[in-house]
Amino acid sequence: MALRFSRVQWARGSILPTTKGAIIMANTPNTMRRTDERPGTTSHSGEGTNLTDKARDAASQAAEKAREAASSISDRASEMASDLSSKAECATSAVGSSMQQLAGSIREHAPSTGMLKSATTSVADTLESGGRYLQETGLSGLGSDLSSVIRRNPLPAMLVGIGLGFLLARASRR
């Protein structure tokens, strides 16, 4: 059985044939190099360790600053979302109050008899109950009630969504 080696492997001495035909891989002194040494340079282990420590410290400081910046941005976004939420709740309450005032105004100027009286009273009652609902439940209550209505009636909700999409598409063309 003949063993074949490349000239580079044989010259390095990294592959040694044995009498039984097995291959022994070995590092000889002329092929072993320290990983921190490069040809043409001298080794100063103190300087290399010092530079490594400085690089680690700089990376650690940069990571810490990045964490602080991300935390600060996250806190600001949370505060802004909270402020926006409270402003939306206040606006919803104001709309409810305006609806109740409008209902009172309609009742004051409604005719005293006839079919028109019953129609204006019905409109005023609906506006007043809607205004009271908005003031009491707010925007979050409105969202939860809307989602429960959609769960109970998925097909009509889908048809309403398609109709609204169609109307918005037509309005955006103009």
N, C-alpha and C positions, 0 to 999 in steps of 0.2 A: 504494500500500500504506500503510495507516494503522497507526500504532503506538499501542497503548493502555497507559497506565500508571496505577497508582493514585495518588491525590493524595499519599499518604504517601511513595511512592517518588520522585515528582517533587519534592516539597518538600525531601526530604533531599538530593537531588542525587546519589543513588546510581545512577540509571539515566540515561544520556544518549543520546538518539537521534542517529544520524548521517544524512547525506544519502543514503546508499545503503540505508538500512533496517536496518542491523545495530545491535545493542545493545552498548554498551560499559558495563561495570560499573566503577564507580570509587568510591573513598572520597574524599570531599571533607573539608576540614579541619573543618567543623562536625559531621561524623558520626563522625570518628575519636576514640576515647577510649582512654586507657591502661587496661589491664585492672586495674591495682591502684588506680585512682581510682574513687571513687563520688561521685555528686552530693551536694554539701553537705559534703564532707570535704576536707581538705587532704592533700597527699602528703608523707609523711615516709619516704623510701626507706630510711633507716638504721634506723628503728624496725621497719619491715616485714621487713627482712632479719634483724634481730636476733630478732624473734618467730618467724620461719620457722626459723632455726637452733635456737632453744630447743625448738620443737615437734619438729624432727627428732631432736635429742638425747634428748628425753623418749621419743619413739617407739622410738629405738634402744635406750635403756636398758630400756624395758619389754619389747621383743622379746628382749633378752639375758637378762633375768630369767626370762622364760617358757621360753626354751631351757634354762636351768639347772635350773628346776623340773622340766621334762619329763625331762631327763637324770637327775636325782635320783630321780624316780619310777620311771623305767625301770630304773635300777640296783637300786633296792629290790625291784621286782617280780622282777627276774632273780635276786637273792639269795634271795628267798622261794621262788621256783620251785625253785631248786637245793636249798635246805634241805628243801622238801617232797619232792623226788625222793629225796634221801638218806634221809629218814625212811621213805619208802615202801619203799625197798630194804632198810633195816634191819628193817622190820616183816615183809617177805616172807621174809627170812632167818630171823627168829625163828619164823615160822609153820612153815618147813621144819624147823627144829630141833625144834619141838614135835611135829611129825608123826613124826619119827624116834624121839623119846622115847616117844610113844604106841605106836609099832610095837614097841619093846623091851618096854614094859609088857605089851602083848598077848601077846608070845611067852613072857614069864615066867609068866603066869597061864593059859596055854593047856593044855588036856588033853594028856596024853602019848601017847595012842593014839586010833585011830578016825577017823571021817569029820570030826568036829568039829576034830580036830587039823589036818587038811589045810586046812580052811576058814579057821581062825584064822591059820595060817601064810601062806596066800595073802593074807589081808587085811593082815597085818603086813608082808609083802614089798612089797605095793602102797603102803602108807603110807610105808615106808622109802624106796622109790625116788622117790615123789612129793616127800617132804621133801628128799631129796638134790638132786632137780631144781630145786626152789625155791631152795635155798641156792646152787647153782652158777650158775644162769642169771639169777635175780632177776626183777624185774618187767618189765624191758625185753625180756629173752629170752622171757618168757612171752607178751608182746604180739606179738613177731615170729613166734613159733611159731604162735600163734593165727591171725594173718593168713595165714600160708602154708597152714594147714589149710583155712581158708575159701576161699582161691583154688583149692585142689585139689578141694574138695567144695562148690560153691556152693549146690546145691539142698538138701542136708541141712542146711547152715548156715542157709539161709533158713527152713526148716521149724522148726528149733530156735528161731530168733529169734521166729517167730510164736507158737510154743508158750509161750515165756517171756513174751511180751507178753500172751498170754491169761491166764496164771497171775497175772501182776502186776495186770492189770485186775480179776480176780476178787478178789484179796487186798485191793486198795484200796477195793473197795465195802463191805467189812465194817467 
